[in-house]
Amino acid sequence: MPRMGAQMLVQLLQPNEILLFDPVRPSISPEQRIGRSREVLMWLHDWQIGAVLCVCFQGTVPTKESELFADDKRVDVAVLYSIWSYKPGCGSKLVRAFQDSQPAIVKRIVTMSPKTEMARQFHLKNGAKLLQENKTTVNYEY
């Protein structure tokens, strides 16, 4: 039996109301976030949600929200398009666990982040490099 204080990566398999509280991309419905080439992962800390990560897998690096969920045959680019945290440090743990769990088919892990100082500091602190600045977003690469 897992001990108290357990921490773990879990995948959300069906749309859930927690996705309605996404502060980064509130316009994307819970149903759009889960499915073929799309997943939602959570970091559990003490059996509570510590952080949430929304990812889509495609063949290109999107620069705007309308380019997310491209119906590509290639799915070798993991695009982290939304992450939010409820407990300090859990967002970083979630990103690291995601990186460690990727199969060989994933050649790149990039973000499509808002142009905010908080996003910049978070990704740079966690080892990402600035890839490109776009009109309304920024791409970092892990």
CORLIN-V266021 format. One line per field, one symbol per residue. ss: DSSP state (~ for helix, > for strand, _ for the rest). phi: phi as a letter, one per 20 degrees, with the letter a starting at -180 (. if undefined). A space follows every 10 residues. Layout:
BEGIN
ss=???
phi=???
END
This chain:
BEGIN
ss=______>>>> >>____~~~~ ~________~ ~~~_>__>>> >>>>>__>>> >>>>>>>>__ ____~~~___ ______>>>> >>>>>____~ ~~~~~~~~~~ _______>>> >_>>__~~~~ ~~~~~___>> >>>___>>>> >_
phi=.ffgnfcaec deecgbfgff dffecffefg ffecqgmbbc dcdeclmcfe accdccdbdc efdbgfefmg eefecedede dbbbcdcgnf ffffffffgf efffffebcc dcdfecfffg fffffenfdf eaddgcccdd ce
END
